[in-house]
Structures are given as structure tokens and as C-alpha cells.
């Protein structure tokens, strides 16, 4: 076997492995978020984790965006490493806890429209979920 034939063989094996990996591995983390909603200072997340394991470890970045400008509210952003239990969960927590910053409270926000945003990351895979836009105070 020549070096050229060996190189072609290695390339073909690599291509087959890549195709099989794409067919087997999910595109994003094993999380599906049906909704992120705000009501009276609380955020409710409706999500499902699908895995053969009892839990899945992911990094979650959260932020509030000014719905009119799309800009991040600087004191309303956070990052947390979380071990999520497998299965469907609907969880309601205070806004500051969801964001991961105790300064991010409804009282601290000026009147306006806001959109919660969450990015779930597992290795190189990620999924971004925009929540429902909500109003604080009167504009």
C-alpha cells in the first residue's frame, strides 16, 4: 500500500466517523425549554432535560435585554454551572435568582420592556432561548 492510498484510507475513515457522530450526537445540549416567563418579580422556566443519566451538567448564561434596543441590562447578567436533573420541570424563582445577580430586581429596573435570555452550554454545544417580553412600570 502506498502512502497516498494510506492517506486516502485515513481520510475516508475520518469522514465516516464524522458522519456517524453527526447522526448520533444531538446538535445542542440535551435541554428543551418550552418557555421563560416573568410575572410579579418571578421567572418561570418550563424545561425538559433528556438523558440516560440522572442529571446533566451545563453552564447557563442569563441576561435581561432591553426589548426596544436589544442591549443587555448591565447589572442583569450572570453565569452559573448547574447540575440539572433529567426530566420535565417547571420552576419559578425570583428574577435575581434566575439571572444570578442579587442586584437584578424589579425595583432596580427603570420602567420599560425587557426580554429574558438564557444560553445553555454543554461542551461545544449550546442552545439559546429568548423568553417572553415583559413590562416593568409605566413608560
C-alpha positions as a printed NumPy array, in Angstrom:
array([[  0.   ,   0.   ,   0.   ],
       [  1.386,   3.371,  -0.954],
       [  1.44 ,   6.45 ,   1.263],
       [ -1.215,   8.012,  -0.983],
       [ -3.532,   5.026,  -0.562],
       [ -2.998,   5.06 ,   3.203],
       [ -3.775,   8.789,   3.314],
       [ -6.984,   8.295,   1.33 ],
       [ -7.998,   5.43 ,   3.651],
       [ -7.443,   7.566,   6.764],
       [ -9.432,  10.43 ,   5.205],
       [-12.333,   8.09 ,   4.358],
       [-12.396,   6.614,   7.865],
       [-12.384,  10.141,   9.318],
       [-15.285,  11.168,   7.078],
       [-17.327,   8.106,   8.078],
       [-16.692,   8.791,  11.792],
       [-17.752,  12.436,  11.36 ],
       [-20.98 ,  11.416,   9.582],
       [-21.814,   8.842,  12.257],
       [-21.07 ,  11.306,  15.063],
       [-23.417,  13.865,  13.486],
       [-26.136,  11.233,  13.25 ],
       [-25.726,  10.104,  16.88 ],
       [-24.867,  13.292,  18.778],
       [-27.563,  15.931,  19.295],
       [-26.887,  19.382,  17.84 ],
       [-27.327,  21.186,  21.144],
       [-27.288,  20.308,  24.816],
       [-29.95 ,  17.816,  25.916],
       [-32.297,  20.6  ,  27.038],
       [-35.563,  21.786,  25.588],
       [-37.014,  24.992,  27.026],
       [-40.722,  25.472,  26.298],
       [-40.901,  28.922,  27.895],
       [-39.309,  31.563,  30.098],
       [-41.936,  33.905,  31.568],
       [-41.914,  36.821,  34.014],
       [-44.756,  37.607,  36.434],
       [-44.699,  39.778,  39.562],
       [-40.954,  39.64 ,  40.149],
       [-40.665,  35.941,  39.404],
       [-39.325,  33.991,  36.403],
       [-40.873,  30.644,  35.467],
       [-38.862,  28.263,  33.287],
       [-40.58 ,  25.266,  31.694],
       [-37.844,  22.88 ,  30.569],
       [-37.064,  19.244,  29.85 ],
       [-33.683,  17.51 ,  30.141],
       [-33.349,  14.329,  28.087],
       [-30.51 ,  11.993,  29.035],
       [-29.767,   8.41 ,  30.041],
       [-28.118,   9.862,  33.152],
       [-29.904,  11.059,  36.298],
       [-28.618,  14.573,  35.696],
       [-26.737,  16.694,  33.172],
       [-24.115,  19.328,  33.989],
       [-24.377,  22.541,  31.935],
       [-23.307,  26.16 ,  32.079],
       [-26.17 ,  28.644,  31.891],
       [-25.652,  32.295,  30.996],
       [-28.613,  34.552,  31.682],
       [-29.357,  38.19 ,  30.99 ],
       [-32.112,  40.718,  30.605],
       [-32.253,  42.61 ,  27.355],
       [-33.866,  45.997,  26.821],
       [-36.612,  44.914,  24.406],
       [-36.531,  48.206,  22.487],
       [-32.773,  48.42 ,  21.904],
       [-31.691,  44.785,  22.259],
       [-28.93 ,  45.905,  24.628],
       [-28.056,  43.948,  27.757],
       [-29.056,  45.479,  31.092],
       [-25.557,  45.605,  32.609],
       [-26.466,  44.648,  36.177],
       [-28.806,  41.894,  34.972],
       [-26.439,  39.239,  33.663],
       [-24.97 ,  36.145,  35.249],
       [-23.375,  32.743,  34.695],
       [-23.93 ,  29.555,  36.672],
       [-22.743,  25.953,  36.389],
       [-25.744,  23.769,  37.164],
       [-26.308,  20.029,  37.506],
       [-29.817,  19.689,  36.023],
       [-31.898,  16.64 ,  36.963],
       [-33.242,  14.688,  33.994],
       [-36.925,  15.074,  33.182],
       [-39.554,  17.791,  32.851],
       [-39.555,  20.641,  35.372],
       [-41.495,  23.886,  35.699],
       [-39.615,  26.061,  38.189],
       [-40.417,  29.561,  39.453],
       [-37.702,  31.663,  41.12 ],
       [-37.174,  35.364,  41.858],
       [-35.777,  37.38 ,  38.926],
       [-32.452,  37.959,  40.739],
       [-32.009,  34.21 ,  41.32 ],
       [-32.743,  33.372,  37.67 ],
       [-30.24 ,  35.996,  36.494],
       [-27.674,  35.105,  39.142],
       [-27.19 ,  38.666,  40.401],
       [-28.879,  39.886,  43.613],
       [-28.911,  43.457,  42.246],
       [-31.219,  42.499,  39.358],
       [-34.611,  43.127,  40.954],
       [-37.796,  44.598,  39.522],
       [-37.382,  47.625,  41.821],
       [-33.901,  48.302,  40.398],
       [-35.097,  48.305,  36.774],
       [-36.286,  51.53 ,  35.173],
       [-39.736,  51.387,  33.553],
       [-39.592,  49.644,  30.199],
       [-39.874,  46.43 ,  28.237],
       [-37.448,  43.588,  28.965],
       [-36.727,  40.167,  27.486],
       [-35.035,  37.386,  29.483],
       [-32.393,  35.447,  27.555],
       [-30.715,  32.174,  28.554],
       [-27.885,  30.299,  26.866],
       [-27.285,  26.691,  27.904],
       [-23.826,  25.314,  27.078],
       [-22.515,  21.753,  27.262],
       [-19.034,  21.364,  25.786],
       [-19.09 ,  22.897,  22.316],
       [-22.862,  22.578,  22.016],
       [-25.241,  25.349,  23.022],
       [-28.852,  26.433,  22.786],
       [-30.183,  29.968,  23.237],
       [-33.697,  30.657,  24.495],
       [-35.38 ,  34.05 ,  24.436],
       [-38.171,  34.418,  26.957],
       [-41.379,  36.399,  26.69 ],
       [-41.024,  40.17 ,  26.757],
       [-42.48 ,  41.804,  29.869],
       [-43.103,  45.335,  31.163],
       [-41.795,  46.939,  34.332],
       [-43.721,  50.047,  35.436],
       [-45.278,  52.574,  33.106],
       [-43.348,  54.121,  30.238]])
